[in-house]
């Protein structure tokens, strides 16, 4: 009886090996692609989670005040719509608009940096205050580096 169990186990294992040898290459590559996609999604989730942790440390003001972003978008749409009639002027206006947006963002970041600097340069500052200041700088620095070009 024991010998029959061993033989049956050997037969079952042999069938599994045969099935694996005959595995459909498309199925295997689909499975591999699915596993890679799952791994990518998990990495993205961790990345988003890490970014959220960074932003939780420091609440940043929006890059643009009030409805400036909408105004910039409206200006862009106007420039774009005039391209057919006057391409040269549209490109010139687009360049000026982009320059204005960059100046605006630069001013926003410079103001934030100045605000942080005043907090730690105000005189007698504890180590804890400096630790908090360094965390704020790290968050600010990370925000600068995550801007897409």
Secondary structure, 3 states (H helix, E strand, C coil): CHHHHHHHHHHHHHHHHHHHHCCCHHHHHHHHHHHHHHHHHHHHHHHHHHHHHHHHHCCCCCCCCCCHHHHHHHHHHHHHHCCCCCHHHHHHHHHHHHHHHHHHHHHHHHHHHHHHHHHHCCCCCCHHHHHHHHHHHHHHHHHHHHCCC
